[in-house]
Amino acid sequence: MDPSLQDRTVATLERPAQTAVVAGVRAAGEAARRAADALFSLQRSDGHWRAELEGDSILESEYMLMKFILGQEREPMADGRDGWQVMQELAAALRAQQRADGGWGQYPGSAADVSSCVKAWVCLRLMGDDEHAPHLQRARAMILERGGAEACNSFTNFYLAALGLIPWRTVPAIPPEVVWLPRWFPFHLSKISAWSRTMILPLAIVATLRPTRRVGLALDPITRDHGALRRLTMRREVPAAWRAFFRAVDLGLKGVGALIGIAPRRHAIRDAFDWLMQRASQDGPARTEGIGAIFPPMVYLQIVFKALGMPRSDPRVQIAERDLDAFFLRDARGTRLQPCFSPVWDTGIGLYALTDAGFDHNDARVGRACAWLESKEVTHVGDWAIHCAPGTGAGGWCFEYANAWYPDCDDTAMVAMALHRARRGSSGAGDRGVRWILAMQNDDGGWAAFDRSEHRQWMEYVPFADHNAMQDPSCPDITGRVLECLSWHGLRCGDAAVDRAIRYIQSHQLPQGCFFGRWGVNYIYGTWQAVIGPIRCGEPREAEWLRRAGAWMKSVQKPDGSFGESADTYEDPSLMGTGPSTASQTAWGAMVLLEMYGADDPDLARAIAWLVRTQLTPEQAADPAANPDGDPAGSWCEREFTGTGFPGVFYLRYHLYRLYFPLMALGRYVRAHGAA
């Protein structure tokens, strides 16, 4: 916390009747100062932040399956490390992540996920673990309880088929000819989400060429219905009519493919591969660090290289392999993988939190963060331009270090408002980012992540849509963040873009008063994002819909002042707003209370007091039992996953959420008392 700001704030409050308030504000200011010190201690020399981005066991298991498919499990890594030793380290990570019930899940406390369990069981068997060993017997029992190997999702089945464990007819047909579809066609690539298109085309090539390495393993011990392993399965959630339709389409595509053979399809395969390599560019303004800069398509691309017969010595293969291997982490906790890097996201939020604590570009550390973010502005015209007005200029930021084809609205909004605050006014990059965001507004008034888009429910029923994110429609959390950004750049209620966005958010309020969280867990996150932006743009706090949102937030606050919500709420909405207390979610709740009810709200004071009380002291930070992640003093201990990748499928633990969001809340609380 900027000491001069804290002193001015406390001075305005020091009246006898306000002693308790003064003490609370003073404690919050000291906690903010310690949190800012902790955040600065993690800043890298060039000005940016990047903490670990943690996923679940499928990262280790899918990497291992890829290596077995490629036949590289005993070959040296791209950096020269012993490949078999790395595989053993990953196997150890899988064993360490196995639950007491024998399964593997998507986040701590989740139910076992059958696809995760099957992949882990196969990996450990391929590594030589005895099928009858206790840990694999427990895994077998859990897999059978959860439906058996035949209940795996389609993405898992691609791996199993490539290892000869199931027939390829079990895998959904994805014709590479999709790359030729005209823009008016319902399934044109631009109409599906950015992450899906980078996954579908590699899988289309793999499903057509069917590269197979038979490993001498059988799924019999973990299968309940052996017949189901030989036919396409679809999710129970798909309506019967759509299930019948897509089964017929799948059979037709496979029949035509068998009839005409591979040769006539080589041209489509080549064009699909060219599309992929163009978006995996390593130089120029279109630079990206791996196709999509995220783990799944980067793994699939390795299998594409094998299917096309490309040697490992090919420079394109080597670059792609190094990009993927960069996701490895090795420390006292063992060897593990990240799904991608989050430097722009971490730096944008970290910078914004520091501005809430009174820092600006006059602090050299903040100045370096600004310069680093400005250097990461995307100048390439990527896939997003297809649905924008002709001549829309490039601008914005991606999530990762380099992903020029796919900047996103969420990162761009965060960075643009952080730069505006830190620079204390307009910045060229930030202003360009705002213009780009405005061009990306959807027709329904909301914003999606990567594209101008619309919702097409039928796309979620295709056989390879198991990740529940075939599309990228508008969502209230991103729309709310965009409005918060626009408010800093002078846009208010009465502006057409703002009014349409607020109407969109209102239309997605749930009966309880809260909002679904697409990119964070879950209703606490969604409600925080949905209400702050409209209020900052001038929507009256007394508006009925905002009062209902505030009342819901108060209703889920715990007696000790904290907030917490489990990702279980994606599967069971009746649990909304409930779960273990976390620093990040308490900060989100506190910021809603501040925005809705003002600085003197007693429930806000309780939330702030909880953050102050649970902040790591130097003694706690030095104690591995109290601080298993080794965070600096001034941070918080938070083991829960509060980030969302694909709801119901994949969740994330951002290791800086527990620091910069509490700093943001504390800074706003102290500043609000200063303003009062």
C-alpha positions as CSV (number, residue, x, y, z in Angstrom):
1,M,0.0,0.0,0.0
2,D,1.3,3.5,-0.9
3,P,2.2,4.8,2.7
4,S,1.1,8.3,1.9
5,L,-2.3,7.1,0.8
6,Q,-2.7,5.1,4.0
7,D,-1.7,8.0,6.2
8,R,-4.2,10.4,4.5
9,T,-6.9,7.8,4.8
10,V,-6.5,7.1,8.5
11,A,-6.2,10.8,9.2
12,T,-9.7,11.5,7.9
13,L,-11.1,8.8,10.1
14,E,-9.4,9.4,13.5
15,R,-12.4,10.6,15.5
16,P,-13.3,9.0,18.9
17,A,-16.5,7.4,17.6
18,Q,-14.7,5.7,14.8
19,T,-11.8,4.1,16.7
20,A,-12.8,0.5,15.6
21,V,-13.2,1.6,12.0
22,V,-9.8,3.4,12.1
23,A,-8.2,0.3,13.5
24,G,-9.8,-1.8,10.7
25,V,-8.7,0.5,8.0
26,R,-5.2,0.7,9.4
27,A,-5.0,-3.1,9.6
28,A,-6.2,-3.3,6.0
29,G,-3.7,-0.7,4.9
30,E,-0.9,-2.7,6.5
31,A,-2.1,-5.9,5.0
32,A,-2.2,-4.2,1.6
33,R,1.3,-3.0,2.0
34,R,2.5,-6.5,2.9
35,A,0.6,-7.9,0.0
36,A,2.1,-5.4,-2.4
37,D,5.6,-6.2,-1.1
38,A,4.9,-9.9,-1.7
39,L,3.7,-9.3,-5.2
40,F,6.7,-7.1,-6.0
41,S,9.0,-9.8,-4.7
42,L,7.6,-12.2,-7.3
43,Q,8.1,-9.7,-10.2
44,R,10.5,-10.8,-12.9
45,S,13.4,-8.6,-13.9
46,D,11.8,-7.4,-17.1
47,G,8.7,-6.3,-15.3
48,H,6.2,-9.1,-15.7
49,W,4.6,-11.7,-13.5
50,R,3.9,-15.3,-14.2
51,A,3.0,-17.9,-11.6
52,E,2.3,-21.6,-12.0
53,L,-0.9,-22.5,-13.8
54,E,-2.0,-25.8,-12.3
55,G,-4.3,-28.3,-14.0
56,D,-5.1,-31.9,-13.2
57,S,-3.6,-35.3,-13.9
58,I,-4.6,-35.4,-17.6
59,L,-1.7,-33.1,-18.4
60,E,0.8,-35.7,-17.3
61,S,-1.2,-38.7,-18.6
62,E,-1.8,-37.2,-22.0
63,Y,1.8,-36.2,-22.4
64,M,2.9,-39.8,-21.5
65,L,0.3,-41.3,-23.9
66,M,1.6,-39.0,-26.7
67,K,5.2,-40.2,-26.1
68,F,4.0,-43.9,-26.3
69,I,2.1,-43.2,-29.5
70,L,5.2,-41.5,-31.0
71,G,7.4,-44.4,-29.8
72,Q,9.6,-41.8,-28.0
73,E,9.1,-42.9,-24.4
74,R,12.8,-44.0,-24.1
75,E,14.3,-41.4,-26.5
76,P,16.1,-38.3,-25.3
77,M,13.9,-35.2,-24.8
78,A,14.4,-32.2,-27.1
79,D,16.6,-30.5,-24.5
80,G,18.7,-33.7,-24.1
81,R,17.2,-35.0,-20.8
82,D,16.8,-38.7,-20.4
83,G,13.3,-39.3,-21.8
84,W,12.7,-42.5,-19.8
85,Q,13.7,-40.8,-16.6
86,V,11.2,-38.0,-17.3
87,M,8.5,-40.6,-18.0
88,Q,9.2,-42.2,-14.7
89,E,8.9,-38.8,-13.0
90,L,5.5,-38.2,-14.6
91,A,4.4,-41.7,-13.6
92,A,5.4,-40.8,-10.0
93,A,3.3,-37.6,-10.3
94,L,0.3,-39.7,-11.4
95,R,0.7,-42.1,-8.5
96,A,0.9,-39.1,-6.1
97,Q,-2.3,-37.6,-7.5
98,Q,-4.3,-40.8,-7.1
99,R,-7.0,-40.4,-4.5
100,A,-7.6,-42.7,-1.6
101,D,-10.7,-44.1,-3.4
102,G,-8.5,-45.1,-6.3
103,G,-9.5,-42.4,-8.7
104,W,-8.2,-39.2,-10.3
105,G,-10.3,-36.1,-10.5
106,Q,-10.4,-32.6,-11.9
107,Y,-9.7,-30.6,-8.7
108,P,-9.2,-31.4,-5.0
109,G,-12.5,-32.7,-3.7
110,S,-14.0,-33.5,-7.0
111,A,-15.7,-36.8,-7.9
112,A,-13.4,-39.2,-9.8
113,D,-13.5,-38.6,-13.6
114,V,-13.6,-41.8,-15.6
115,S,-11.5,-40.5,-18.5
116,S,-8.8,-39.2,-16.2
117,C,-8.8,-42.6,-14.4
118,V,-8.6,-44.6,-17.6
119,K,-5.7,-42.5,-19.0
120,A,-3.8,-42.8,-15.7
121,W,-4.4,-46.6,-15.5
122,V,-3.2,-47.1,-19.1
123,C,-0.1,-44.9,-18.5
124,L,0.9,-46.8,-15.3
125,R,0.4,-50.1,-17.0
126,L,2.6,-49.0,-19.9
127,M,5.2,-47.9,-17.5
128,G,5.3,-51.4,-16.0
129,D,3.1,-51.2,-13.0
130,D,1.6,-54.6,-12.1
131,E,-2.1,-54.8,-12.9
132,H,-2.7,-56.5,-9.6
133,A,-0.8,-53.9,-7.5
134,P,-3.1,-52.3,-4.9
135,H,-3.1,-48.9,-6.4
136,L,-4.1,-50.2,-9.8
137,Q,-6.7,-52.5,-8.3
138,R,-8.2,-49.5,-6.6
139,A,-8.1,-47.6,-9.9
140,R,-9.8,-50.6,-11.6
141,A,-12.6,-50.6,-9.1
142,M,-13.2,-46.9,-9.5
143,I,-13.2,-47.1,-13.3
144,L,-15.8,-49.9,-13.3
145,E,-17.9,-47.9,-10.7
146,R,-17.8,-44.9,-13.0
147,G,-19.0,-46.8,-16.1
148,G,-15.8,-48.5,-17.4
149,A,-13.4,-47.7,-20.1
150,E,-16.3,-47.5,-22.6
151,A,-17.5,-44.3,-20.7
152,C,-14.5,-42.3,-21.7
153,N,-14.9,-39.1,-23.7
154,S,-14.0,-38.8,-27.3
155,F,-10.7,-37.0,-26.8
156,T,-9.5,-39.9,-24.6
157,N,-10.6,-42.3,-27.3
158,F,-8.3,-40.7,-29.8
159,Y,-5.3,-41.7,-27.6
160,L,-6.7,-45.2,-27.0
161,A,-7.2,-45.8,-30.7
162,A,-3.7,-44.6,-31.6
163,L,-2.4,-47.2,-29.2
164,G,-4.5,-50.0,-30.7
165,L,-6.5,-50.3,-27.5
166,I,-9.9,-49.7,-29.2
167,P,-10.9,-49.7,-32.9
168,W,-10.8,-46.4,-34.8
169,R,-14.5,-46.8,-35.6
170,T,-15.1,-45.9,-31.9
171,V,-13.5,-42.4,-32.6
172,P,-15.8,-39.7,-34.1
173,A,-15.2,-39.0,-37.7
174,I,-13.8,-35.5,-38.3
175,P,-13.2,-35.0,-42.1
176,P,-10.2,-32.8,-42.9
177,E,-12.4,-31.4,-45.7
178,V,-13.9,-29.1,-43.0
179,V,-11.0,-26.8,-43.8
180,W,-12.7,-26.2,-47.2
181,L,-16.2,-25.5,-45.9
182,P,-17.6,-22.1,-47.2
183,R,-18.3,-19.4,-44.6
184,W,-22.1,-19.8,-45.0
185,F,-21.9,-23.4,-44.0
186,P,-23.3,-24.1,-40.4
187,F,-20.0,-25.8,-39.3
188,H,-17.5,-23.3,-40.7
189,L,-14.4,-23.2,-38.6
190,S,-15.0,-19.5,-37.7
191,K,-18.3,-20.5,-36.0
192,I,-16.7,-22.8,-33.5
193,S,-14.5,-21.6,-30.6
194,A,-10.9,-20.7,-31.2
195,W,-9.6,-23.4,-28.9
196,S,-11.8,-26.0,-30.7
197,R,-10.7,-25.2,-34.2
198,T,-7.0,-25.6,-33.2
199,M,-7.9,-29.0,-31.7
200,I,-10.3,-30.3,-34.4
201,L,-8.1,-29.9,-37.4
202,P,-5.2,-32.0,-35.9
203,L,-7.7,-34.6,-34.8
204,A,-9.2,-34.6,-38.3
205,I,-5.9,-35.5,-39.8
206,V,-5.3,-38.1,-37.1
207,A,-8.8,-39.7,-37.5
208,T,-8.3,-39.9,-41.2
209,L,-4.8,-41.3,-41.3
210,R,-5.3,-43.4,-38.2
211,P,-1.6,-43.7,-37.0
212,T,-1.5,-46.7,-34.7
213,R,1.2,-48.2,-32.4
214,R,0.0,-51.4,-30.8
215,V,1.4,-51.7,-27.3
216,G,0.3,-55.2,-26.3
217,L,-2.1,-54.0,-23.6
218,A,-5.8,-54.7,-23.2
219,L,-8.6,-52.8,-21.6
220,D,-10.5,-55.9,-20.6
221,P,-9.9,-55.5,-16.8
222,I,-11.4,-52.0,-16.8
223,T,-14.3,-52.6,-19.2
224,R,-17.9,-53.4,-18.3
225,D,-19.4,-53.6,-21.8
226,H,-16.9,-54.9,-24.4
227,G,-19.3,-54.2,-27.2
228,A,-19.4,-50.5,-26.3
229,L,-15.7,-50.3,-27.0
230,R,-16.3,-51.1,-30.6
231,R,-18.9,-48.5,-31.4
232,L,-19.3,-44.7,-31.2
233,T,-20.6,-43.5,-27.8
234,M,-22.2,-40.2,-27.2
235,R,-23.0,-38.2,-24.1
236,R,-26.3,-38.9,-22.3
237,E,-27.0,-35.2,-22.2
238,V,-27.4,-35.1,-26.0
239,P,-31.1,-35.2,-27.0
240,A,-32.2,-38.4,-28.6
241,A,-33.0,-36.8,-32.0
242,W,-29.6,-35.1,-32.2
243,R,-27.9,-38.3,-31.1
244,A,-29.6,-40.2,-33.9
245,F,-28.7,-37.5,-36.4
246,F,-25.1,-37.3,-35.5
247,R,-24.7,-41.1,-35.4
248,A,-26.0,-41.2,-39.0
249,V,-23.7,-38.4,-40.0
250,D,-20.7,-40.2,-38.4
251,L,-21.6,-43.5,-40.1
252,G,-21.9,-41.7,-43.4
253,L,-18.6,-39.9,-43.1
254,K,-16.8,-43.1,-42.2
255,G,-18.5,-45.0,-45.0
256,V,-17.5,-42.5,-47.6
257,G,-14.0,-42.4,-46.2
258,A,-13.6,-46.2,-46.4
259,L,-15.0,-46.1,-50.0
260,I,-12.8,-43.5,-51.5
261,G,-9.6,-44.2,-49.4
262,I,-6.9,-41.9,-48.4
263,A,-5.4,-40.8,-51.8
264,P,-8.3,-38.5,-52.8
265,R,-8.1,-36.8,-49.5
266,R,-4.5,-35.9,-49.5
267,H,-5.2,-32.4,-50.8
268,A,-7.6,-31.7,-47.9
269,I,-5.1,-33.2,-45.4
270,R,-2.4,-30.9,-46.8
271,D,-4.6,-27.8,-46.6
272,A,-5.6,-28.7,-43.0
273,F,-1.9,-29.1,-42.1
274,D,-1.0,-25.8,-43.8
275,W,-3.8,-24.1,-41.8
276,L,-2.2,-25.5,-38.6
277,M,1.3,-24.5,-39.5
278,Q,0.3,-21.0,-40.4
279,R,-1.2,-20.6,-36.9
280,A,1.9,-22.2,-35.3
281,S,4.2,-19.5,-36.8
282,Q,7.4,-18.8,-35.0
283,D,8.4,-15.5,-36.4
284,G,7.1,-12.1,-37.6
285,P,3.9,-10.4,-36.3
286,A,2.0,-13.7,-36.4
287,R,4.4,-15.3,-33.9
288,T,2.9,-17.9,-31.5
289,E,4.6,-20.4,-29.1
290,G,2.8,-23.5,-30.3
291,I,-0.5,-24.0,-32.1
292,G,-3.0,-22.1,-30.0
293,A,-0.3,-21.8,-27.3
294,I,-2.2,-24.3,-25.2
295,F,-1.5,-27.9,-24.3
296,P,-4.1,-30.0,-26.1
297,P,-3.5,-28.9,-29.8
298,M,0.2,-28.8,-29.2
299,V,0.0,-32.5,-28.2
300,Y,-2.2,-33.4,-31.1
301,L,0.1,-31.7,-33.5
302,Q,3.0,-34.0,-32.4
303,I,0.8,-37.0,-33.4
304,V,0.0,-35.3,-36.7
305,F,3.7,-35.1,-37.5
306,K,4.0,-38.8,-36.9
307,A,0.9,-39.6,-39.0
308,L,2.4,-37.6,-41.9
309,G,5.7,-39.4,-41.6
310,M,7.7,-36.3,-40.7
311,P,11.0,-37.1,-39.0
312,R,11.8,-35.8,-35.5
313,S,14.7,-34.0,-37.1
314,D,12.4,-31.7,-39.1
315,P,12.9,-28.1,-37.8
316,R,9.1,-27.7,-37.5
317,V,8.8,-30.8,-35.4
318,Q,11.7,-29.7,-33.2
319,I,10.3,-26.3,-32.6
320,A,6.9,-27.7,-31.7
321,E,8.4,-30.2,-29.3
322,R,10.4,-27.5,-27.5
323,D,7.3,-25.3,-27.2
324,L,5.4,-28.2,-25.6
325,D,8.2,-29.2,-23.3
326,A,8.5,-25.7,-22.0
327,F,5.3,-26.4,-20.0
328,F,7.3,-28.7,-17.7
329,L,7.9,-27.8,-14.0
330,R,10.4,-29.5,-11.8
331,D,10.8,-28.6,-8.1
332,A,10.5,-30.1,-4.7
333,R,6.9,-31.1,-5.4
334,G,8.1,-33.3,-8.3
335,T,7.7,-33.1,-12.1
336,R,4.5,-31.9,-13.6
337,L,3.1,-30.0,-16.6
338,Q,1.1,-26.8,-17.0
339,P,-1.6,-26.4,-19.6
340,C,-0.1,-23.1,-20.9
341,F,1.5,-19.9,-19.6
342,S,-0.4,-17.0,-18.1
343,P,2.0,-14.1,-18.1
344,V,-0.2,-11.4,-19.7
345,W,-3.1,-12.3,-17.4
346,D,-1.0,-12.4,-14.3
347,T,0.7,-9.1,-15.2
348,G,-2.4,-7.3,-16.1
349,I,-4.3,-8.3,-12.9
350,G,-1.2,-7.7,-10.8
351,L,-0.7,-4.2,-12.2
352,Y,-4.4,-3.4,-11.8
353,A,-4.3,-4.5,-8.2
354,L,-1.3,-2.3,-7.5
355,T,-3.1,0.7,-8.9
356,D,-5.9,0.0,-6.4
357,A,-3.2,0.1,-3.7
358,G,-2.1,3.6,-4.9
359,F,0.9,2.7,-7.1
360,D,1.4,4.2,-10.6
361,H,4.1,4.4,-13.3
362,N,6.2,6.8,-11.2
363,D,7.2,3.7,-9.3
364,A,10.0,2.1,-11.5
365,R,8.6,-1.4,-10.8
366,V,5.2,-0.4,-12.1
367,G,6.8,1.4,-15.0
368,R,8.5,-1.8,-16.0
369,A,5.2,-3.8,-15.9
370,C,3.6,-1.2,-18.1
371,A,6.4,-1.3,-20.6
372,W,6.3,-5.1,-20.7
373,L,2.6,-5.2,-21.3
374,E,2.8,-2.6,-24.0
375,S,5.5,-4.7,-25.7
376,K,3.0,-7.6,-25.8
377,E,0.3,-5.8,-27.8
378,V,-1.0,-8.0,-30.6
379,T,-0.5,-6.4,-34.0
380,H,-1.4,-9.3,-36.2
381,V,-4.9,-9.6,-37.8
382,G,-6.0,-13.1,-36.7
383,D,-9.0,-15.3,-37.0
384,W,-11.1,-12.8,-35.1
385,A,-11.2,-10.5,-38.1
386,I,-13.6,-12.8,-40.0
387,H,-16.6,-11.6,-38.2
388,C,-15.6,-8.0,-37.6
389,A,-16.3,-5.0,-39.8
390,P,-13.9,-4.7,-42.8
391,G,-10.8,-2.6,-41.9
392,T,-11.0,-3.3,-38.1
393,G,-7.5,-2.7,-36.9
394,A,-5.5,-5.1,-34.8
395,G,-5.1,-4.5,-31.1
396,G,-5.5,-6.3,-27.8
397,W,-3.6,-8.9,-25.9
398,C,-3.4,-12.6,-25.6
399,F,-3.2,-14.7,-22.5
400,E,0.2,-16.2,-23.1
401,Y,3.6,-14.8,-24.1
402,A,3.0,-15.1,-27.8
403,N,-0.3,-16.1,-29.4
404,A,-0.8,-13.6,-32.2
405,W,-3.7,-15.4,-33.9
406,Y,-5.8,-15.3,-30.8
407,P,-5.9,-12.2,-28.6
408,D,-8.9,-12.2,-26.3
409,C,-11.3,-9.7,-24.9
410,D,-10.8,-10.7,-21.3
411,D,-7.1,-10.1,-21.3
412,T,-7.4,-7.0,-23.4
413,A,-10.0,-5.5,-21.0
414,M,-7.8,-6.2,-18.0
415,V,-4.6,-4.9,-19.6
416,A,-6.2,-1.8,-21.1
417,M,-7.7,-0.6,-17.8
418,A,-4.5,-1.5,-15.9
419,L,-2.4,0.6,-18.2
420,H,-4.9,3.4,-18.1
421,R,-4.8,3.4,-14.3
422,A,-1.0,3.0,-14.0
423,R,-0.3,5.6,-16.7
424,R,-2.9,7.9,-15.1
425,G,-4.6,8.5,-18.4
426,S,-4.7,7.3,-22.0
427,S,-2.0,5.2,-23.5
428,G,-1.7,4.4,-27.2
429,A,-1.8,0.6,-26.7
430,G,-4.6,0.8,-24.2
431,D,-6.7,3.0,-26.4
432,R,-6.2,0.7,-29.4
433,G,-7.2,-2.2,-27.2
434,V,-10.5,-0.5,-26.3
435,R,-11.2,0.2,-30.0
436,W,-10.6,-3.5,-30.7
437,I,-12.9,-4.6,-27.8
438,L,-15.7,-2.4,-29.1
439,A,-15.4,-3.9,-32.5
440,M,-15.7,-7.4,-30.9
441,Q,-19.1,-6.8,-29.2
442,N,-21.6,-9.5,-30.2
443,D,-25.0,-8.8,-31.6
444,D,-26.6,-9.8,-28.3
445,G,-24.7,-7.0,-26.5
446,G,-22.2,-9.2,-24.7
447,W,-18.6,-10.2,-25.3
448,A,-17.1,-13.6,-25.8
449,A,-13.5,-14.6,-25.3
450,F,-11.9,-14.8,-28.8
451,D,-14.5,-14.0,-31.5
452,R,-17.6,-12.1,-32.4
453,S,-20.0,-15.0,-32.1
454,E,-23.5,-16.3,-31.4
455,H,-24.8,-19.2,-29.5
456,R,-25.7,-22.4,-31.5
457,Q,-26.8,-25.0,-29.1
458,W,-26.7,-27.8,-31.6
459,M,-22.9,-27.6,-31.9
460,E,-22.6,-28.9,-28.3
461,Y,-24.2,-32.1,-29.5
462,V,-21.6,-33.2,-32.1
463,P,-19.8,-36.4,-31.1
464,F,-16.5,-34.7,-30.4
465,A,-17.9,-31.9,-28.2
466,D,-17.2,-33.6,-24.9
467,H,-15.4,-30.6,-23.6
468,N,-18.7,-28.6,-23.4
469,A,-17.1,-25.7,-25.2
470,M,-17.5,-26.2,-28.9
471,Q,-18.6,-22.5,-29.0
472,D,-17.5,-19.2,-27.6
473,P,-20.7,-17.3,-26.9
474,S,-21.1,-14.1,-24.9
475,C,-20.9,-14.6,-21.1
476,P,-21.7,-12.2,-18.3
477,D,-18.3,-12.3,-16.6
478,I,-16.3,-11.2,-19.6
479,T,-19.0,-8.6,-20.5
480,G,-18.9,-7.2,-17.0
481,R,-15.1,-6.9,-17.1
482,V,-15.3,-5.2,-20.4
483,L,-17.7,-2.6,-19.0
484,E,-15.3,-2.0,-16.1
485,C,-12.6,-1.3,-18.6
486,L,-14.8,1.0,-20.7
487,S,-15.8,2.9,-17.6
488,W,-12.1,3.9,-17.1
489,H,-12.0,5.1,-20.7
490,G,-15.0,7.5,-20.3
491,L,-17.9,5.4,-21.5
492,R,-21.1,5.6,-19.5
493,C,-24.7,4.5,-19.5
494,G,-26.3,6.2,-22.5
495,D,-23.6,5.0,-24.8
496,A,-25.1,2.4,-27.1
497,A,-22.4,-0.2,-26.5
498,V,-22.7,0.1,-22.7
499,D,-26.5,0.0,-22.7
500,R,-26.6,-3.1,-24.9
501,A,-24.1,-4.8,-22.6
502,I,-26.0,-4.0,-19.4
503,R,-29.2,-5.4,-21.0
504,Y,-27.3,-8.5,-21.9
505,I,-26.0,-9.0,-18.4
506,Q,-29.5,-8.4,-16.9
507,S,-31.0,-11.0,-19.2
508,H,-28.6,-13.6,-17.8
509,Q,-29.2,-13.1,-14.1
510,L,-30.4,-16.2,-12.4
511,P,-33.5,-16.4,-10.2
512,Q,-31.4,-16.4,-7.1
513,G,-29.9,-13.1,-8.1
514,C,-26.4,-14.3,-9.0
515,F,-24.6,-15.0,-12.3
516,F,-22.9,-18.0,-13.7
517,G,-19.1,-17.8,-13.9
518,R,-17.7,-19.1,-17.2
519,W,-14.1,-18.4,-16.5
520,G,-13.9,-18.6,-12.7
521,V,-15.5,-20.6,-9.9
522,N,-18.3,-19.9,-10.1
523,Y,-21.4,-17.9,-9.1
524,I,-19.3,-15.7,-6.7
525,Y,-16.9,-15.0,-9.6
526,G,-19.7,-14.5,-12.1
527,T,-21.6,-12.1,-9.8
528,W,-18.5,-10.1,-9.0
529,Q,-17.7,-9.6,-12.6
530,A,-21.3,-9.0,-13.7
531,V,-22.1,-6.1,-11.3
532,I,-18.9,-4.1,-10.9
533,G,-18.7,-2.9,-14.6
534,P,-22.3,-1.7,-14.9
535,I,-22.1,0.2,-11.6
536,R,-18.9,1.9,-12.7
537,C,-20.6,2.8,-15.9
538,G,-23.4,4.6,-14.0
539,E,-26.0,1.9,-13.5
540,P,-27.8,2.9,-10.2
541,R,-26.9,0.7,-7.3
542,E,-30.6,0.8,-6.3
543,A,-31.6,-0.9,-9.5
544,E,-33.7,-4.0,-8.6
545,W,-31.4,-6.4,-10.4
546,L,-28.4,-5.1,-8.7
547,R,-30.1,-5.2,-5.3
548,R,-30.9,-8.9,-5.9
549,A,-27.2,-9.6,-6.8
550,G,-26.0,-7.9,-3.7
551,A,-28.5,-9.7,-1.5
552,W,-27.4,-13.0,-2.9
553,M,-23.8,-12.2,-2.2
554,K,-24.6,-11.4,1.4
555,S,-26.6,-14.5,1.7
556,V,-23.6,-16.8,0.9
557,Q,-21.1,-14.9,3.2
558,K,-20.0,-17.1,6.0
559,P,-20.2,-16.2,9.7
560,D,-16.5,-15.5,9.9
561,G,-16.8,-13.0,7.0
562,S,-15.2,-15.1,4.3
563,F,-16.6,-16.5,1.0
564,G,-15.9,-19.8,-0.6
565,E,-17.4,-21.9,-3.4
566,S,-16.4,-25.2,-4.9
567,A,-16.3,-26.2,-8.5
568,D,-18.8,-28.8,-7.5
569,T,-21.4,-26.1,-8.2
570,Y,-20.9,-26.6,-12.0
571,E,-22.4,-30.1,-11.6
572,D,-24.9,-29.2,-8.8
573,P,-26.1,-25.6,-8.9
574,S,-28.0,-26.2,-5.6
575,L,-24.6,-25.8,-4.0
576,M,-24.0,-22.4,-5.4
577,G,-22.0,-20.1,-3.2
578,T,-20.8,-22.9,-0.9
579,G,-17.4,-24.4,-0.4
580,P,-14.1,-24.0,1.4
581,S,-13.2,-20.4,2.2
582,T,-10.6,-18.9,-0.1
583,A,-8.7,-15.6,-0.2
584,S,-9.5,-15.0,-3.9
585,Q,-13.3,-15.6,-3.5
586,T,-13.4,-13.6,-0.3
587,A,-11.8,-10.8,-2.2
588,W,-14.4,-11.1,-5.0
589,G,-17.2,-11.0,-2.5
590,A,-15.7,-8.1,-0.6
591,M,-15.4,-6.0,-3.8
592,V,-19.1,-6.6,-4.6
593,L,-20.1,-5.5,-1.1
594,L,-18.0,-2.4,-1.4
595,E,-19.4,-1.5,-4.8
596,M,-23.0,-2.2,-3.7
597,Y,-23.2,-1.0,-0.1
598,G,-20.2,1.4,0.4
599,A,-17.2,1.5,2.6
600,D,-19.1,1.4,5.9
601,D,-21.0,-1.8,5.3
602,P,-20.4,-4.1,8.3
603,D,-20.4,-7.3,6.2
604,L,-17.7,-5.8,4.0
605,A,-15.7,-5.0,7.2
606,R,-16.0,-8.7,8.2
607,A,-14.7,-9.9,4.8
608,I,-11.8,-7.5,5.0
609,A,-11.0,-8.6,8.6
610,W,-10.9,-12.2,7.4
611,L,-8.4,-11.3,4.7
612,V,-6.3,-9.5,7.3
613,R,-6.5,-12.3,9.8
614,T,-5.5,-15.1,7.3
615,Q,-2.6,-13.3,5.6
616,L,0.6,-15.2,5.9
617,T,3.0,-13.9,8.6
618,P,6.7,-14.3,8.2
619,E,6.6,-17.2,10.7
620,Q,3.8,-18.9,8.8
621,A,5.4,-18.4,5.5
622,A,8.5,-20.2,6.8
623,D,6.4,-23.2,7.9
624,P,5.7,-25.8,5.2
625,A,2.6,-27.0,7.0
626,A,1.1,-23.5,7.0
627,N,2.5,-22.6,3.6
628,P,2.9,-25.8,1.4
629,D,3.3,-23.7,-1.8
630,G,6.2,-21.6,-0.4
631,D,4.4,-18.3,-0.9
632,P,6.1,-15.1,0.4
633,A,4.9,-13.5,3.6
634,G,2.0,-11.2,2.8
635,S,0.3,-13.7,0.5
636,W,-2.4,-16.2,1.5
637,C,-2.6,-20.0,1.5
638,E,-5.1,-21.2,-1.0
639,R,-5.1,-24.8,-2.2
640,E,-8.5,-24.8,-4.1
641,F,-9.0,-24.5,-7.8
642,T,-10.9,-21.2,-8.4
643,G,-10.2,-20.9,-12.1
644,T,-12.3,-22.5,-14.9
645,G,-11.1,-23.8,-18.2
646,F,-14.1,-25.8,-19.5
647,P,-17.0,-26.1,-17.0
648,G,-17.5,-29.6,-15.9
649,V,-14.4,-30.8,-17.7
650,F,-11.2,-28.9,-16.8
651,Y,-10.4,-26.5,-14.0
652,L,-7.4,-24.3,-13.1
653,R,-5.5,-23.2,-10.1
654,Y,-3.9,-19.8,-10.7
655,H,-1.1,-19.5,-8.1
656,L,-1.3,-15.7,-8.0
657,Y,-5.1,-15.4,-7.5
658,R,-4.5,-15.8,-3.8
659,L,-2.4,-12.7,-3.8
660,Y,-3.4,-10.1,-6.3
661,F,-7.2,-10.3,-5.8
662,P,-6.9,-9.8,-2.0
663,L,-4.5,-6.9,-2.6
664,M,-7.1,-5.4,-5.0
665,A,-9.9,-5.7,-2.4
666,L,-7.8,-4.3,0.4
667,G,-6.6,-1.4,-1.7
668,R,-10.1,-0.5,-2.7
669,Y,-11.4,-0.7,0.8
670,V,-8.7,1.7,2.1
671,R,-9.1,4.1,-0.8
672,A,-12.9,4.1,-0.3
673,H,-12.5,5.2,3.3
674,G,-10.1,7.8,2.2
675,A,-12.6,9.2,-0.3
676,A,-15.3,9.1,2.4
